[in-house]
């Protein structure tokens, strides 16, 4: 077993060269503009649209991913209804629903992809169902065609929590030049610093209907239309100039960031190639944003989790527990056995730009030794 002198965390944020950030700050200081859709936010907006291959009329930036979700749910009118979603996700997916007055209804996940299972979803559709919110878990794509079919069949929107999926959906997959069915009616990306791509904090909505943009712009600015008009219960959801600067600098290196994650994933895969049956490296992460490992039992997962921490390696039981084990959602406890099983056996291993591949291989060897002990 290798013991590490310094802690190896499950992730670390990427920091661009300080000189580049300093130069951007000088531009912001010269503009004397910090918030309220300043020039850096506008630049970031345009560059994201170009990178994603969607019209710039079909996106809106927000201060963080959770606020983005709340805005999407509010603008789609989900309050007072049921919304079918997954329990195998971060709490923000459902917290945002509750905060707009919607009730999360939990469907089970596909055991292979760990994403929301369309067949499980369909069994739960009722007259109260106002939307479906699937999650692209670990950057692996949901069955978007199946969800598009459900949307057409029942006339309900699909809102994707794509927090993990930046670098997956872009112009390479969306060749139509518009916003196709793979985006659903709305998709949300999180730019939190723990993510593959970040803007310190931040969130992005991509939507099919361009008429939503102005409504979202208004909503993120308290829904104030003028000095004397306020049209709705809005929020302070605006991204600021410093966030946008960080986002622009990270976007400059998105290919490098994606390649670093790929090489780390491959290094783990090489070490696990002759792995015992107790360990399965989950292959579903399209952008390799995460390195999830599935163990043969909950006991093995806990042994590896605790053993790695003793080696100064800090993985994460992600997602554990499922949302239905949390107090606000315990009404769904026991209804999603596949999600409960996966959550009890999954562990995400360290991966981030700058993590030495020799350390990755050593971590993998520690995992094998602990799993087989």
Backbone torsions as a table, in degrees:
resi	resn	phi	psi	omega
1	UNK	NA	133.2	176.9
2	UNK	-94.8	129.9	174.7
3	UNK	-99.6	134.2	-177.0
4	UNK	-100.0	135.3	-179.2
5	UNK	-67.0	-41.6	179.7
6	UNK	-109.0	147.9	-178.5
7	UNK	-63.7	136.4	172.4
8	UNK	-102.8	105.8	-178.7
9	UNK	-83.3	164.4	-178.2
10	UNK	-64.9	-28.6	175.6
11	UNK	-157.6	159.3	172.8
12	UNK	-139.3	145.0	178.6
13	UNK	-71.4	147.9	173.7
14	UNK	-79.1	134.0	175.0
15	UNK	-113.9	120.3	176.1
16	UNK	-69.0	167.9	178.3
17	UNK	-54.5	133.2	-175.0
18	UNK	-61.5	-33.6	179.8
19	UNK	-63.0	-36.8	178.7
20	UNK	-69.2	-40.3	178.0
21	UNK	-67.0	-39.2	178.9
22	UNK	-62.0	-41.4	178.7
23	UNK	-62.8	-39.6	177.2
24	UNK	-65.8	-37.6	177.6
25	UNK	-64.0	-37.9	178.2
26	UNK	-61.6	-38.3	176.4
27	UNK	-64.4	-42.0	179.1
28	UNK	-63.8	-42.7	178.8
29	UNK	-61.8	-39.7	179.5
30	UNK	-65.5	-38.2	179.2
31	UNK	-72.8	-24.7	-176.5
32	UNK	55.0	46.1	-175.9
33	UNK	-139.5	118.4	-176.5
34	UNK	-110.4	-30.9	-176.8
35	UNK	-148.3	-172.0	-178.1
36	UNK	64.6	55.5	171.5
37	UNK	57.1	53.5	178.8
38	UNK	-72.9	177.9	-175.7
39	UNK	-62.6	-32.4	179.5
40	UNK	-71.4	-39.7	176.2
41	UNK	-63.2	-42.4	178.2
42	UNK	-62.7	-38.4	177.7
43	UNK	-65.0	-45.5	179.2
44	UNK	-61.3	-43.3	177.1
45	UNK	-54.5	-50.9	-177.2
46	UNK	-65.3	-40.9	-178.3
47	UNK	-68.2	-36.8	177.5
48	UNK	-65.4	-43.3	178.2
49	UNK	-59.2	-43.1	179.8
50	UNK	-64.5	-45.0	-179.2
51	UNK	-63.7	-42.4	-177.6
52	UNK	-77.5	-15.6	178.6
53	UNK	75.3	32.4	179.2
54	UNK	-124.8	156.1	177.6
55	UNK	-61.6	145.1	-179.6
56	UNK	-72.5	-4.5	172.9
57	UNK	-81.1	-5.6	-172.2
58	UNK	-116.4	23.8	176.9
59	UNK	-138.7	159.1	175.3
60	UNK	-151.0	132.2	178.6
61	UNK	-90.5	148.2	178.3
62	UNK	-137.5	170.1	-175.7
63	UNK	-68.6	-30.6	175.4
64	UNK	-159.0	172.7	-175.1
65	UNK	-68.7	-38.6	-178.7
66	UNK	-64.4	-44.8	176.3
67	UNK	-62.1	-36.7	176.2
68	UNK	-58.8	-45.8	179.2
69	UNK	-62.8	-44.3	178.8
70	UNK	-58.4	-42.2	179.6
71	UNK	-64.5	-42.5	179.2
72	UNK	-62.4	-46.2	-179.4
73	UNK	-63.5	-40.1	-179.3
74	UNK	-67.5	-44.5	-175.8
75	UNK	-68.6	-26.1	178.3
76	UNK	-88.3	0.7	173.0
77	UNK	69.9	42.1	-174.9
78	UNK	-85.8	-10.6	-178.6
79	UNK	-59.6	139.8	177.5
80	UNK	83.2	3.4	179.9
81	UNK	-126.3	-179.9	175.3
82	UNK	-94.1	144.8	175.9
83	UNK	-131.9	123.5	-177.4
84	UNK	-85.9	128.3	-177.9
85	UNK	-148.6	-173.1	-175.4
86	UNK	-103.2	145.0	173.0
87	UNK	-84.8	-8.9	-177.3
88	UNK	-98.1	76.4	-175.7
89	UNK	-164.2	174.2	173.5
90	UNK	-74.7	153.3	-172.7
91	UNK	-61.9	-23.6	-177.1
92	UNK	-58.4	-33.3	-178.7
93	UNK	-55.3	-45.9	-178.6
94	UNK	-91.3	-32.0	176.6
95	UNK	-55.9	-43.3	-179.3
96	UNK	-63.2	-34.8	176.2
97	UNK	-63.8	-47.5	-179.3
98	UNK	-62.5	-35.1	-176.5
99	UNK	-71.4	-19.7	174.7
100	UNK	-100.3	6.8	175.7
101	UNK	89.2	15.8	176.6
102	UNK	-97.1	158.0	179.0
103	UNK	-109.2	116.0	176.0
104	UNK	-68.7	132.5	173.3
105	UNK	-116.5	126.8	-168.7
106	UNK	-99.6	124.7	174.1
107	UNK	-107.0	159.8	-175.4
108	UNK	-80.2	172.4	-176.0
109	UNK	-109.2	162.4	173.5
110	UNK	-77.0	128.1	-175.4
111	UNK	-66.8	-21.8	-179.3
112	UNK	-85.6	-43.7	-177.2
113	UNK	-94.4	-20.5	-175.7
114	UNK	67.8	8.4	176.0
115	UNK	-94.1	164.6	-180.0
116	UNK	-54.2	133.6	-176.4
117	UNK	-90.2	118.5	-177.6
118	UNK	-58.4	-36.5	179.3
119	UNK	-65.4	-40.6	177.0
120	UNK	-64.6	-37.3	179.3
121	UNK	-63.1	-47.2	-173.9
122	UNK	-60.1	-33.4	-180.0
123	UNK	-66.0	-17.2	-175.8
124	UNK	-104.1	-2.8	-179.0
125	UNK	-68.6	129.0	176.2
126	UNK	-134.6	-176.9	177.6
127	UNK	-66.5	-20.1	179.4
128	UNK	-84.0	-10.2	-174.9
129	UNK	-72.4	121.7	-178.9
130	UNK	-104.1	-17.7	-179.4
131	UNK	-169.6	167.7	171.3
132	UNK	-121.8	133.3	179.7
133	UNK	-122.3	90.0	173.4
134	UNK	-81.5	161.4	178.9
135	UNK	-123.9	130.4	174.2
136	UNK	-80.2	86.4	-171.1
137	UNK	-68.0	131.5	178.6
138	UNK	59.9	14.9	-175.8
139	UNK	87.1	5.4	173.8
140	UNK	-89.1	139.6	-173.6
141	UNK	-79.5	140.7	169.7
142	UNK	-67.7	172.2	173.9
143	UNK	-78.9	82.0	-172.3
144	UNK	-66.0	-32.5	178.2
145	UNK	-65.8	-42.1	179.1
146	UNK	-64.5	-40.2	179.2
147	UNK	-70.5	-34.3	174.9
148	UNK	-62.2	-38.4	178.5
149	UNK	-66.2	-40.5	177.4
150	UNK	-64.3	-38.7	178.8
151	UNK	-60.8	-44.6	179.0
152	UNK	-66.5	-41.1	-175.6
153	UNK	-65.4	-42.1	-173.5
154	UNK	-107.0	-4.8	177.7
155	UNK	66.7	36.4	179.3
156	UNK	-122.2	146.3	-176.4
157	UNK	-75.9	158.3	173.7
158	UNK	-112.7	123.1	177.5
159	UNK	-118.5	112.8	-177.0
160	UNK	-89.0	129.5	164.6
161	UNK	-84.9	99.2	-178.0
162	UNK	-105.3	32.3	-176.1
163	UNK	-52.6	-35.0	-177.0
164	UNK	-93.0	-2.3	-161.4
165	UNK	-104.1	12.2	177.6
166	UNK	-64.2	137.4	-176.2
167	UNK	90.9	-2.6	175.6
168	UNK	-101.8	-56.7	176.4
169	UNK	-85.6	112.4	175.9
170	UNK	-156.2	-167.2	-174.5
171	UNK	-60.2	-24.3	-178.5
172	UNK	-68.7	-28.5	179.2
173	UNK	-101.0	-22.5	-177.7
174	UNK	-106.9	77.5	-172.9
175	UNK	-79.8	-6.6	-177.5
176	UNK	-75.7	-15.9	-176.7
177	UNK	80.3	0.0	177.5
178	UNK	-120.3	-161.9	178.9
179	UNK	-104.9	102.8	-173.1
180	UNK	-86.2	-176.8	-174.9
181	UNK	-63.8	-21.3	-179.5
182	UNK	-66.8	-16.2	178.3
183	UNK	-91.7	-11.3	-172.3
184	UNK	67.7	-162.8	174.2
185	UNK	-74.4	-35.4	176.8
186	UNK	-146.5	142.9	170.3
187	UNK	-127.7	140.3	179.7
188	UNK	-114.5	129.5	173.3
189	UNK	-110.6	138.0	175.8
190	UNK	-99.8	134.6	176.2
191	UNK	-112.1	38.8	176.0
192	UNK	-67.9	150.4	-176.3
193	UNK	-63.6	-16.4	175.8
194	UNK	-79.8	-7.3	-176.0
195	UNK	-85.3	163.0	175.4
196	UNK	-52.1	-43.9	178.8
197	UNK	-122.8	135.5	-175.5
198	UNK	-145.1	165.9	173.0
199	UNK	-133.8	46.6	-170.9
200	UNK	69.4	-66.0	165.4
201	UNK	-141.1	157.5	178.0
202	UNK	162.8	163.2	177.1
203	UNK	-151.1	153.9	-178.7
204	UNK	-135.7	134.3	170.3
205	UNK	-107.5	134.3	170.7
206	UNK	-117.1	130.6	-172.5
207	UNK	-138.4	153.7	-175.7
208	UNK	-74.8	-39.2	-173.9
209	UNK	-93.9	110.1	-177.5
210	UNK	-64.8	-16.9	179.1
211	UNK	-68.9	-13.8	177.8
212	UNK	-74.0	-20.9	-170.7
213	UNK	-60.3	-50.6	-177.9
214	UNK	-64.0	-36.0	177.7
215	UNK	-62.8	-40.2	179.0
216	UNK	-70.5	-39.5	175.9
217	UNK	-58.5	-43.6	179.3
218	UNK	-66.0	-44.6	-175.8
219	UNK	-61.7	-39.7	-177.8
220	UNK	-72.1	-11.4	178.1
221	UNK	-116.4	48.4	175.3
222	UNK	68.3	5.3	-174.4
223	UNK	62.3	27.5	176.3
224	UNK	-84.9	124.1	179.1
225	UNK	-93.2	-30.4	-179.8
226	UNK	-161.3	-176.0	179.7
227	UNK	-61.7	-22.0	-175.4
228	UNK	-119.5	5.2	-176.1
229	UNK	-130.2	131.6	171.0
230	UNK	-135.5	117.5	-167.2
231	UNK	-95.5	-16.8	-174.2
232	UNK	-155.8	177.4	173.5
233	UNK	-87.0	95.1	-176.6
234	UNK	-91.6	-164.3	-175.6
235	UNK	-144.8	165.3	170.6
236	UNK	-95.4	86.7	-173.7
237	UNK	-113.7	17.2	-171.9
238	UNK	-76.7	136.3	168.2
239	UNK	-74.7	146.1	178.8
240	UNK	-102.7	173.7	-173.7
241	UNK	-66.0	-36.4	-179.2
242	UNK	-69.0	-39.0	174.5
243	UNK	-60.5	-47.1	-177.7
244	UNK	-63.2	-36.8	176.6
245	UNK	-60.8	-48.4	177.9
246	UNK	-59.8	-40.8	179.1
247	UNK	-62.6	-42.9	179.4
248	UNK	-62.3	-42.5	-178.7
249	UNK	-68.5	-37.0	176.3
250	UNK	-69.7	-35.9	178.8
251	UNK	-65.4	-30.7	176.0
252	UNK	-57.1	-27.5	-173.3
253	UNK	-119.0	24.0	-175.9
254	UNK	-61.3	-37.5	179.0
255	UNK	-65.0	-38.7	177.1
256	UNK	-65.1	-40.7	179.6
257	UNK	-65.7	-43.4	177.7
258	UNK	-63.6	-41.3	-179.3
259	UNK	-65.6	-37.7	178.7
260	UNK	-62.5	-43.3	178.3
261	UNK	-64.7	-39.6	179.7
262	UNK	-61.7	-45.7	-178.4
263	UNK	-65.3	-37.1	176.6
264	UNK	-65.3	-44.4	178.7
265	UNK	-59.5	-43.4	-179.4
266	UNK	-64.6	-36.2	178.0
267	UNK	-65.0	-43.1	174.0
268	UNK	-59.9	-45.3	-176.8
269	UNK	-60.2	-40.0	179.1
270	UNK	-61.9	-42.0	-179.3
271	UNK	-70.7	-30.3	-179.2
272	UNK	-90.6	2.5	-174.6
273	UNK	-58.7	-38.6	178.9
274	UNK	-104.6	31.8	-174.4
275	UNK	-66.2	153.1	172.4
276	UNK	-70.3	165.0	-178.3
277	UNK	-65.3	-11.0	-179.8
278	UNK	-71.3	-15.3	-173.9
279	UNK	-124.3	131.3	173.4
280	UNK	-128.7	118.1	174.2
281	UNK	-79.6	117.9	-174.5
282	UNK	-71.8	122.1	-174.3
283	UNK	-90.0	5.7	-165.2
284	UNK	-81.5	-12.1	-176.0
285	UNK	-76.1	103.1	-174.0
286	UNK	-64.0	-38.1	-179.6
287	UNK	-99.1	5.5	-179.3
288	UNK	54.8	32.6	178.9
289	UNK	-65.7	-25.3	179.5
290	UNK	-136.3	159.7	175.3
291	UNK	-121.5	83.9	179.4
292	UNK	-84.1	136.3	176.6
293	UNK	-120.4	134.6	179.4
294	UNK	-109.9	128.8	-178.8
295	UNK	-102.2	166.7	-175.2
296	UNK	-73.6	-16.8	-179.4
297	UNK	-156.6	162.9	176.0
298	UNK	-65.1	-35.7	-179.7
299	UNK	-63.4	-41.4	177.8
300	UNK	-64.4	-43.4	179.0
301	UNK	-58.2	-45.8	-178.7
302	UNK	-65.7	-37.4	178.5
303	UNK	-63.7	-44.3	179.2
304	UNK	-67.7	-44.4	-179.3
305	UNK	-57.6	-49.7	-178.2
306	UNK	-71.8	-36.6	179.4
307	UNK	-66.2	-39.6	178.0
308	UNK	-64.6	-39.6	178.9
309	UNK	-62.1	-34.6	176.4
310	UNK	-67.0	-22.0	176.8
311	UNK	-90.5	5.7	-177.8
312	UNK	71.8	27.6	173.1
313	UNK	-112.6	132.6	-170.8
314	UNK	-123.1	84.7	175.1
315	UNK	-75.3	-176.3	179.5
316	UNK	-136.7	135.6	174.0
317	UNK	-81.3	90.3	-165.6
318	UNK	-128.9	104.6	14.2
319	UNK	-107.2	126.5	178.7
320	UNK	-151.6	131.9	-7.2
321	UNK	-77.5	179.0	174.1
322	UNK	-70.0	160.3	-176.2
323	UNK	-58.6	-29.4	-177.2
324	UNK	-72.5	-4.3	172.4
325	UNK	-93.9	-6.8	177.2
326	UNK	-88.9	148.3	-173.6
327	UNK	-52.6	-44.5	-176.7
328	UNK	-66.3	-16.5	-172.7
329	UNK	-126.9	18.1	-175.0
330	UNK	-68.3	-10.9	175.4
331	UNK	-62.8	-18.2	179.6
332	UNK	-98.5	5.4	-175.7
333	UNK	-58.7	131.8	177.0
334	UNK	86.0	-2.5	-176.4
335	UNK	-89.4	-10.5	-175.7
336	UNK	-129.8	74.7	-173.0
337	UNK	-64.8	-32.7	179.5
338	UNK	-66.1	-45.6	178.2
339	UNK	-61.0	-42.4	179.3
340	UNK	-61.6	-41.7	-179.5
341	UNK	-65.6	-48.6	-179.6
342	UNK	-60.7	-44.2	-177.9
343	UNK	-60.7	-31.6	-178.2
344	UNK	-77.9	-13.1	-173.3
345	UNK	-121.5	-3.2	-173.4
346	UNK	-97.3	147.4	177.2
347	UNK	-143.8	131.7	175.8
348	UNK	-99.7	132.2	-174.4
349	UNK	-96.2	159.7	-178.1
350	UNK	-57.6	135.6	173.3
351	UNK	-158.1	126.0	176.3
352	UNK	-170.0	156.6	178.3
353	UNK	-58.1	128.1	-179.8
354	UNK	98.1	-7.4	176.3
355	UNK	-73.7	116.9	-176.9
356	UNK	-61.5	139.6	-179.0
357	UNK	-66.1	-29.6	175.1
358	UNK	-62.8	-37.1	176.4
359	UNK	-68.2	-38.6	177.8
360	UNK	-59.1	-46.7	-178.8
361	UNK	-64.9	-38.2	178.2
362	UNK	-65.9	-41.0	177.2
363	UNK	-60.6	-44.6	-179.9
364	UNK	-60.9	-41.4	179.2
365	UNK	-65.6	-37.2	175.5
366	UNK	-62.0	-41.1	179.3
367	UNK	-60.2	-46.8	-179.8
368	UNK	-61.3	-45.3	-178.2
369	UNK	-63.0	-43.9	-179.6
370	UNK	-67.6	-39.7	-178.9
371	UNK	-65.5	-29.8	-174.5
372	UNK	-99.5	1.2	-177.2
373	UNK	-79.4	NA	NA
